[in-house]
């Protein structure tokens, strides 16, 4: 992308021109602030991540072999366990928080895998 192309096609939701005072070309972009509506849930998921970082290593989940399948299994195990007990017997966290953490880890690995596949596909097309 050239400097001249940067920002083209983006619009301001209030109708301002890109170079007008007060313009912010964020129309159609994700509203990440919506995540703040899930403050309690995200804090519970962060606790799961913190326990995992202490038990294993910070970020080590990213290198687990066959991670997508293993985090899918863990997600489903916690979802099933939630019907029998509210809290995980190993950690003082809700099974629902464990389910959410595993779902996020799984999704992150899936998106990274797709991104890598797309990059390889695009590279092979340009050759």
C-alpha positions as CSV (number, residue, x, y, z in Angstrom):
1,X,0.0,0.0,0.0
2,X,1.3,3.4,-0.9
3,X,1.0,6.5,1.2
4,X,-1.5,7.9,-1.3
5,X,-3.7,4.8,-1.0
6,X,-3.6,4.7,2.9
7,X,-7.0,5.6,4.3
8,X,-8.9,5.6,1.1
9,X,-12.3,4.0,1.3
10,X,-12.5,4.8,5.1
11,X,-15.3,7.1,6.2
12,X,-16.4,9.1,9.2
13,X,-19.7,7.9,10.6
14,X,-20.8,11.6,11.1
15,X,-20.3,12.4,7.4
16,X,-17.2,14.5,7.9
17,X,-14.5,14.5,5.2
18,X,-11.3,12.6,6.0
19,X,-9.4,15.8,6.4
20,X,-12.1,17.9,8.2
21,X,-11.6,18.9,11.8
22,X,-13.0,16.2,14.1
23,X,-13.0,13.5,11.5
24,X,-12.3,9.9,12.6
25,X,-12.5,7.3,9.9
26,X,-13.7,4.4,12.0
27,X,-17.0,3.6,10.3
28,X,-17.5,-0.1,9.9
29,X,-14.6,-1.0,12.2
30,X,-15.1,-3.3,15.2
31,X,-16.2,-1.5,18.4
32,X,-13.7,-3.1,20.7
33,X,-15.1,-1.0,23.6
34,X,-18.2,-3.4,23.5
35,X,-15.9,-6.0,25.3
36,X,-16.1,-3.8,28.4
37,X,-19.7,-4.9,28.8
38,X,-18.2,-8.3,29.8
39,X,-15.9,-7.0,32.5
40,X,-16.8,-9.6,35.1
41,X,-16.6,-12.5,32.6
42,X,-13.3,-11.2,31.2
43,X,-11.9,-10.9,34.7
44,X,-12.9,-14.5,35.4
45,X,-11.2,-15.6,32.1
46,X,-8.1,-13.6,33.0
47,X,-7.9,-15.5,36.4
48,X,-7.9,-18.8,34.4
49,X,-5.1,-17.5,32.3
50,X,-3.2,-16.3,35.3
51,X,-3.5,-19.7,37.0
52,X,-2.3,-21.3,33.7
53,X,0.7,-19.0,33.5
54,X,1.6,-20.0,37.1
55,X,1.0,-23.7,36.6
56,X,2.8,-23.9,33.2
57,X,4.4,-20.9,31.5
58,X,3.0,-17.5,30.4
59,X,2.0,-18.0,26.7
60,X,3.0,-21.6,26.7
61,X,-0.5,-22.6,25.5
62,X,0.5,-21.2,22.0
63,X,3.0,-24.0,21.5
64,X,0.9,-27.0,22.6
65,X,1.1,-29.7,19.9
66,X,-2.3,-30.2,18.2
67,X,-3.6,-27.3,20.3
68,X,-6.8,-26.7,18.4
69,X,-8.0,-30.3,19.1
70,X,-6.7,-30.3,22.7
71,X,-8.3,-27.0,23.6
72,X,-11.5,-28.1,22.0
73,X,-11.5,-31.2,24.2
74,X,-10.7,-29.1,27.3
75,X,-13.5,-26.6,26.4
76,X,-16.0,-29.4,26.1
77,X,-14.8,-31.2,29.3
78,X,-15.4,-28.0,31.3
79,X,-18.7,-27.4,29.6
80,X,-19.8,-30.9,30.6
81,X,-18.4,-30.6,34.1
82,X,-20.4,-27.4,34.7
83,X,-23.6,-29.6,34.8
84,X,-22.2,-31.5,37.9
85,X,-20.2,-28.8,39.8
86,X,-20.0,-25.0,39.5
87,X,-16.3,-24.7,40.3
88,X,-13.3,-26.6,39.0
89,X,-12.1,-29.0,41.6
90,X,-8.4,-28.1,40.8
91,X,-8.7,-24.3,40.8
92,X,-11.0,-21.8,42.5
93,X,-12.6,-20.8,39.2
94,X,-15.9,-21.4,37.5
95,X,-16.1,-24.1,34.9
96,X,-17.8,-21.5,32.7
97,X,-14.6,-19.4,32.9
98,X,-12.5,-22.4,32.0
99,X,-14.8,-23.1,29.1
100,X,-14.5,-19.5,27.9
101,X,-10.7,-19.5,28.2
102,X,-10.4,-22.7,26.2
103,X,-12.7,-21.4,23.6
104,X,-10.6,-18.2,23.2
105,X,-7.4,-20.3,23.0
106,X,-8.9,-22.5,20.4
107,X,-10.3,-19.6,18.4
108,X,-6.9,-17.8,18.5
109,X,-5.1,-20.9,17.3
110,X,-7.6,-21.4,14.5
111,X,-7.3,-17.8,13.3
112,X,-3.5,-17.9,13.4
113,X,-3.6,-21.2,11.4
114,X,-6.0,-19.6,8.9
115,X,-3.8,-16.5,8.6
116,X,-0.7,-18.7,8.0
117,X,-2.6,-20.8,5.4
118,X,-3.7,-17.6,3.7
119,X,-0.2,-16.2,3.7
120,X,1.2,-19.4,2.2
121,X,-1.6,-19.5,-0.4
122,X,-1.0,-15.9,-1.4
123,X,2.8,-16.4,-1.6
124,X,2.4,-19.4,-3.8
125,X,0.1,-17.4,-6.1
126,X,2.6,-14.6,-6.6
127,X,5.4,-17.0,-7.8
